[in-house]
Amino acid sequence: MSETNLSKTPTTVSTDHIRHALDQLVGYHLRRASVHDLNGAVAALDDVGARPITMSVLLSIVEQPGSTSADICRMLGIIVGLLQQLEARDLFLRKDDPSDQRIQRLYPTETGLKTALDWLERVRQHEEKTLRRLSREERAELRRLLALIWTEETSGE
């Protein structure tokens, strides 16, 4: 059969029930929103040579000074190479733990603090543009609902 004949061949399988199925899938919308957001964040950080994951690492060090590299890697699910990239840019320093010399704790440098603020502002501007159609309350509700999906369940649930 030619291609034209195939396209006109009647089928006994109805696809009416799957038309617009993607629109009904929460995961589809989450993924599309995530890709849209990630692309914007990448663009917002591009001219400073950063990526969203490197920003997450730096902000984690700023928010939790004294964490170990293993803590940061475990928390973010990353590899040590990202820490090496940030360290090469003088964004944090390592200090030996006074009680256990085998452990090195991470602390942001002054450059790291300024850089973290800059990167965060860039991504906040991107997010403001992305979420411009949502009210403050809707944004808070969206963050709350998304957090329910990706955060660990407590033992009482």
C-alpha positions in Angstrom: 0.0 0.0 0.0 1.1 3.5 -0.6 1.6 6.0 2.2 -1.6 7.8 1.1 -3.6 4.6 1.3 -2.2 3.8 4.7 -3.2 7.2 6.1 -6.8 6.7 4.9 -7.0 3.1 6.1 -9.7 2.8 8.7 -8.7 1.3 12.1 -10.7 -0.6 14.6 -8.7 1.0 17.4 -10.2 4.3 18.6 -7.7 6.9 19.8 -10.4 9.4 20.9 -9.8 8.5 24.5 -6.1 9.5 24.4 -6.5 12.8 22.6 -5.3 15.6 24.8 -4.1 13.0 27.3 -0.8 14.9 28.0 -2.8 17.9 29.1 -4.3 15.7 31.9 -0.9 14.4 33.2 0.6 16.4 36.1 4.0 14.9 35.4 3.8 16.3 31.8 3.1 19.8 33.1 5.8 19.5 35.8 8.4 18.4 33.3 7.4 21.2 30.8 7.5 23.8 33.6 10.8 22.4 34.8 12.5 22.6 31.4 11.1 26.1 30.9 12.5 27.2 34.2 15.8 25.5 33.8 16.4 27.0 30.4 15.7 30.5 31.8 18.0 29.9 34.8 20.8 28.7 32.5 20.4 31.8 30.4 20.3 34.1 33.5 23.6 32.6 34.8 25.4 32.1 31.4 27.3 35.4 31.2 28.8 34.8 34.7 30.0 31.3 33.8 27.7 29.5 36.2 25.0 26.9 35.9 22.0 26.2 38.2 23.7 23.3 39.9 26.9 25.3 40.6 24.6 28.0 42.1 22.9 25.4 44.2 26.3 24.2 45.6 27.5 27.7 46.4 24.2 28.7 48.0 24.3 25.5 50.1 27.7 26.4 51.4 26.6 30.0 52.1 23.4 28.7 53.9 25.2 26.0 55.8 28.8 27.1 56.4 30.9 24.3 57.9 29.2 21.6 55.9 31.5 18.9 54.6 31.9 18.3 50.8 30.2 14.9 51.5 27.3 16.6 53.1 26.8 19.0 50.2 27.2 16.2 47.6 24.8 14.0 49.5 22.2 16.8 50.0 22.2 17.8 46.3 23.0 14.5 44.7 26.1 15.8 43.0 29.7 14.8 42.4 32.8 16.4 43.9 33.9 17.9 40.5 31.4 20.7 40.9 32.9 21.6 44.2 36.3 21.7 42.5 35.0 24.1 39.9 33.7 26.5 42.6 36.9 26.2 44.7 39.0 27.1 41.6 37.0 30.3 41.3 37.8 31.1 45.0 34.2 30.9 46.0 34.7 28.9 49.1 37.6 27.6 51.2 38.2 24.4 53.1 39.1 24.3 56.8 40.1 21.3 58.8 37.6 20.3 61.5 39.2 21.0 64.8 37.9 17.8 66.4 38.7 15.5 63.4 41.5 16.5 61.0 40.2 14.0 58.4 37.2 16.2 57.8 37.3 19.4 55.9 34.5 21.9 56.4 33.5 24.4 53.6 33.0 28.1 54.2 32.1 30.8 51.6 34.7 33.4 50.9 33.8 37.1 50.5 33.9 36.5 46.8 31.7 33.5 47.2 29.1 35.5 49.2 29.0 38.3 46.6 28.8 35.8 43.8 26.0 33.8 45.5 24.0 37.0 45.9 24.5 37.9 42.2 23.6 34.5 41.0 20.6 34.3 43.2 19.3 37.7 42.0 19.8 36.6 38.3 17.7 33.5 38.9 15.1 35.4 40.9 14.6 37.9 38.1 14.1 34.9 35.7 11.6 33.4 38.1 9.7 36.6 38.5 9.3 36.7 34.7 8.3 33.1 34.6 5.7 33.4 37.4 4.4 36.9 36.6 0.9 35.6 36.0 0.6 34.1 39.5 -0.3 36.0 42.6 2.0 35.9 45.7 -0.4 33.5 47.3 -0.5 31.3 44.2 3.3 31.2 44.1 3.5 30.1 47.7 0.9 27.4 47.1 2.8 26.2 44.0 6.0 25.9 46.0 4.2 24.1 48.8 2.5 21.7 46.5 5.7 20.9 44.5 7.6 20.4 47.8 5.1 17.8 48.8 6.0 15.9 45.7 9.8 15.9 46.0 10.5 16.0 49.8 10.8 12.9 51.8 7.7 11.6 53.5 7.7 11.7 57.3 7.4 8.5 59.2 3.9 9.5 60.5 2.3 9.5 57.0 
